[in-house]
Amino acid sequence: MRANDYNMGYCRRGRILGFIYLAGLLFLARASVSFGAYDDVRGFRVAADLLNQGGYLEALAAYQEIVTHSESYENRAKGLFFIGTIYSLYLDQYDEALQQYGVLMRDYSRSSFAADALFNTGMVFYEKGAYEQAYKSFKRYLEQYPTGKHSQSAEVWAESAKAEIGAEKPKAPKPLPGLAIDDTTLRVLIRDGASRVTFHTAGLITISDPFSGRIVYTDHGSFTLTARAGRLLINGEGLKLAQCIVETKEGLLAVDGRRYRGSFRVLAKNDGKIQVINNVDLEAYLYGVVPKEMSPGWAGDALKAQAVSSRTYALYVKGKSTDKPYDLVATTTSQVYGGYDAETPASTRAVDATRGEVMTYNGRLVIAYFHANSGGFTESAKNVWGADLPYLRGIRDPYSDNIPGGTWELSLSYQAIQDRLNQYGLNVGAISWVRPVDISPSGRSLRIEVVSTRGRTVLKSNDFRLKMGAMELKSTLFRLHESPDGLRIRGKGFGHGVGMSQWGAYRMAQAGHDYRDILRHYYKDIQIASFTSSR
């Protein structure tokens, strides 16, 4: 999915780079890790899951946690490599990627990832149009690692960069009034790790081979799919397929009793479990998202703002998921998606009224993060996850002040804090105190220091919040007060605080602001554009 060479996602050449980067990521995901006091294995698994599910900023923070806390030299280098690759491949922040690769090559020159960082440095320079620097990086790679795993590729790219030296560099994209998107079909993971899945419809169901298109089964009513040794079974009988397409042209299909639009790709896993991916058009997907993310009884312009935010986020992640089996998951990791049975007339009207509208910054889609309630101040993405995105800056948000349930309290014993941190492999001893380190302009704690018998541990506040339980420690807009055996925490708001406050959007709509005003309030310097689809 892309608009033209520099509107959305990568250009054709960039998609080649993306494939190379992704191949490296998949290779590294299988690489061994060392064990220390910090649970490196768990850390990498959590970070990889976030990355695969489109949580790019959250994955960035997870890899940074590994770099900060791992006792393994090699794993800290690996974490830095992933951080650099997220910046370049998923966030299009090439200068930040170069900085991370530079730190890796300087501070971890003896690691196996130093060579990968040097090769990717050349790739990033090439993508930037800095061909002379790209050429020098590839030549340096060949000199230092003549038998390295990228040596043949480095020779090819060095010659290509040499031929481009002196060519005009690509200019920054200008904001465009419209975007052209190749494909608006989304692949949404709705079941993962199920032992069985039942499909039902009143009409005719067909099952086909996704590669040949050959129909292998037809029937009316319902059937159950299971898996054995990486192959699918229908009602206990083998299909001789590792994956299949399930669809009907007569009405809707229900999966385990919940109805969805579109068709389904079902995959058998080697452990006997099943994945189900709903292939659904973008607007139909939004019909099932908006009423799950925002109360359909809220003001129409708030629902419209949610529709544009959700549409923009979905397309951004789709554009970065070309080489993955799915684009989004149906949970809060991406956006909550309830399918046809979640749809309501009010939320559907909001989707239809904004059909094709997205937010862009300098002609590119934005990562449209949102949260329940800012508590009166939104937060900058840089302070939460480390990525400086100009349209995700903290602002004063009076519309989110004094809402029902907007303030909260939580008591945590030091033993509970210790247990929850150790559950994540941080190896914290008996706690002496917990205190904030630095306060952002929004009033949120930037970092939390935990001092215990095993030393000092410093966490980003949102990481601390997630480890304590995001439903209990509802935001990072809080104050800590000592109690006899731990902490009493008083706070405001709900969520990470980045992007649009949903309660604030509701209050703005009630005050007479339309959805465009709402979006421009929460996302700085964005443009609202309409796209056209070729499908």
GINOR-V428259 format. One record per backbone hydrogen bond with DSSP energy under -1.0 kcal/mol. NH is the residue of the N-H (numbers start at 0). CO is the residue of the C=O. E is the energy in kcal/mol with one decimal. If there is no record, write none. Layout:
# GINOR-V428259
{{NH,CO,E} {NH,CO,E}}
This chain:
# GINOR-V428259
{{6,3,-1.1} {14,10,-2.3} {15,11,-1.3} {16,12,-1.9} {17,13,-3.0} {18,14,-1.9} {19,15,-2.0} {20,16,-3.0} {21,17,-2.9} {22,18,-2.5} {23,19,-2.0} {24,20,-2.2} {25,21,-2.9} {26,22,-2.1} {27,23,-2.6} {28,24,-2.3} {30,27,-1.2} {39,37,-1.6} {42,38,-2.3} {43,39,-2.8} {44,40,-2.1} {45,41,-2.8} {46,42,-2.3} {47,43,-2.6} {48,44,-2.3} {49,45,-2.2} {50,46,-2.3} {51,47,-2.7} {52,48,-1.7} {53,50,-1.4} {54,49,-2.8} {55,53,-1.7} {58,54,-2.8} {59,55,-1.9} {60,56,-1.9} {61,57,-2.0} {62,58,-2.6} {63,59,-1.9} {64,60,-1.9} {65,61,-1.4} {66,62,-2.1} {67,63,-2.2} {68,64,-2.6} {69,65,-2.7} {75,71,-2.1} {76,72,-1.8} {77,73,-2.1} {78,74,-2.5} {79,75,-2.1} {80,76,-2.1} {81,77,-2.2} {82,78,-2.1} {83,79,-2.6} {84,80,-2.1} {85,81,-2.5} {86,82,-2.3} {87,83,-1.9} {88,84,-3.1} {89,85,-1.6} {90,85,-1.5} {92,86,-3.0} {96,92,-1.9} {97,93,-2.5} {98,94,-1.9} {99,95,-2.2} {100,96,-2.6} {101,97,-2.2} {102,98,-2.2} {103,99,-2.1} {104,100,-2.6} {105,101,-2.0} {106,102,-3.2} {107,103,-2.2} {110,107,-1.8} {116,112,-2.5} {117,113,-1.9} {118,114,-2.4} {119,115,-2.7} {120,116,-1.7} {121,117,-1.6} {122,118,-1.7} {123,119,-2.6} {124,120,-2.4} {125,121,-2.1} {126,122,-2.4} {127,123,-2.1} {128,125,-1.0} {129,124,-2.4} {130,128,-1.5} {133,129,-2.1} {134,130,-2.8} {135,131,-2.3} {136,132,-2.1} {137,133,-2.5} {138,134,-2.5} {139,135,-2.3} {140,136,-2.2} {141,137,-2.3} {142,138,-2.0} {143,139,-2.5} {144,140,-3.3} {147,144,-2.1} {150,147,-1.8} {153,149,-3.1} {154,150,-1.9} {155,151,-1.8} {156,152,-2.8} {157,153,-2.3} {158,154,-2.0} {159,155,-2.1} {160,156,-2.8} {161,157,-2.5} {162,158,-1.9} {163,159,-1.1} {166,163,-2.9} {178,529,-1.5} {180,531,-2.9} {185,279,-3.3} {187,277,-2.6} {188,327,-3.2} {189,275,-2.4} {190,275,-1.5} {193,273,-1.8} {196,224,-2.2} {198,222,-2.6} {199,253,-1.8} {200,220,-2.0} {204,218,-3.5} {205,246,-2.6} {206,216,-2.7} {207,244,-2.2} {208,213,-2.6} {212,208,-2.3} {215,206,-2.9} {216,206,-1.5} {218,204,-1.9} {222,198,-1.8} {224,196,-3.1} {225,232,-2.2} {227,230,-2.6} {230,227,-1.4} {231,240,-3.0} {232,225,-2.6} {233,236,-3.2} {234,223,-3.1} {236,233,-2.2} {238,231,-2.7} {243,265,-2.0} {244,207,-2.5} {245,263,-2.8} {246,205,-2.0} {252,259,-1.1} {253,199,-2.9} {254,257,-3.2} {255,197,-3.2} {257,254,-1.9} {259,252,-2.5} {262,278,-1.8} {263,245,-2.2} {264,276,-2.7} {265,243,-2.7} {266,274,-2.5} {267,241,-3.3} {268,272,-2.8} {271,268,-1.9} {273,193,-2.1} {274,266,-2.3} {275,190,-2.3} {276,264,-2.7} {277,187,-3.2} {278,262,-2.5} {279,185,-2.3} {281,183,-1.8} {284,280,-2.7} {285,281,-2.2} {286,282,-1.5} {289,285,-2.3} {291,288,-1.3} {292,288,-2.0} {293,289,-2.0} {297,294,-2.0} {302,298,-1.8} {303,299,-2.1} {304,300,-2.1} {305,301,-2.2} {306,302,-2.3} {307,303,-2.3} {308,304,-2.3} {309,305,-3.0} {310,306,-2.3} {311,307,-2.5} {312,308,-2.5} {313,309,-2.3} {314,310,-2.3} {315,311,-2.3} {316,312,-2.3} {317,313,-2.4} {318,314,-2.2} {319,316,-1.1} {320,317,-1.6} {323,320,-2.0} {326,186,-2.6} {327,186,-1.9} {329,188,-1.8} {333,330,-1.5} {334,328,-1.1} {336,329,-1.6} {337,287,-2.7} {339,258,-1.1} {340,258,-1.1} {341,338,-1.4} {342,339,-1.5} {347,343,-2.2} {348,344,-2.2} {349,345,-1.7} {350,346,-2.0} {351,347,-2.6} {352,348,-2.6} {354,351,-1.2} {356,353,-2.6} {357,528,-2.9} {359,526,-2.8} {360,363,-2.9} {363,360,-1.5} {365,358,-1.4} {367,365,-1.1} {368,366,-2.0} {370,499,-2.7} {372,493,-2.2} {377,394,-2.4} {378,496,-3.1} {380,391,-2.3} {384,380,-3.0} {385,380,-1.0} {388,386,-1.1} {391,388,-2.0} {396,375,-3.0} {399,396,-1.8} {400,397,-1.5} {405,402,-2.2} {407,490,-2.3} {409,488,-2.3} {411,486,-2.5} {413,484,-2.8} {416,412,-2.2} {417,413,-2.7} {418,414,-2.7} {419,415,-2.4} {420,416,-2.4} {421,417,-2.5} {422,418,-1.6} {423,420,-1.0} {424,421,-1.9} {425,420,-1.6} {431,450,-3.2} {432,450,-1.4} {434,448,-2.3} {436,446,-3.3} {439,443,-3.3} {442,439,-2.3} {444,475,-1.5} {445,437,-2.3} {446,436,-1.2} {447,458,-3.2} {448,434,-3.2} {449,456,-3.3} {450,432,-2.4} {451,454,-2.9} {452,429,-1.5} {454,451,-2.0} {456,449,-2.8} {458,447,-2.6} {460,445,-2.2} {463,459,-2.4} {464,460,-2.7} {465,461,-2.4} {466,462,-2.0} {467,463,-1.8} {468,464,-1.4} {471,468,-1.3} {472,468,-2.9} {473,471,-1.4} {477,475,-1.6} {478,489,-2.4} {480,487,-2.0} {482,485,-2.7} {486,411,-3.3} {487,480,-3.3} {488,409,-3.7} {489,478,-2.1} {490,407,-2.5} {491,476,-2.3} {492,405,-2.3} {493,372,-2.8} {494,473,-3.4} {499,368,-1.6} {501,370,-2.7} {502,371,-2.5} {504,500,-2.5} {505,501,-2.0} {506,502,-2.4} {507,503,-2.6} {508,504,-2.4} {509,505,-2.2} {510,506,-1.6} {511,508,-1.5} {512,507,-2.3} {517,513,-2.0} {518,514,-2.5} {519,515,-2.4} {520,516,-1.5} {521,517,-1.7} {522,518,-2.6} {523,390,-1.3} {526,359,-3.0} {528,357,-2.5} {529,176,-1.3} {530,355,-2.1} {531,178,-3.1} {533,180,-1.5}}
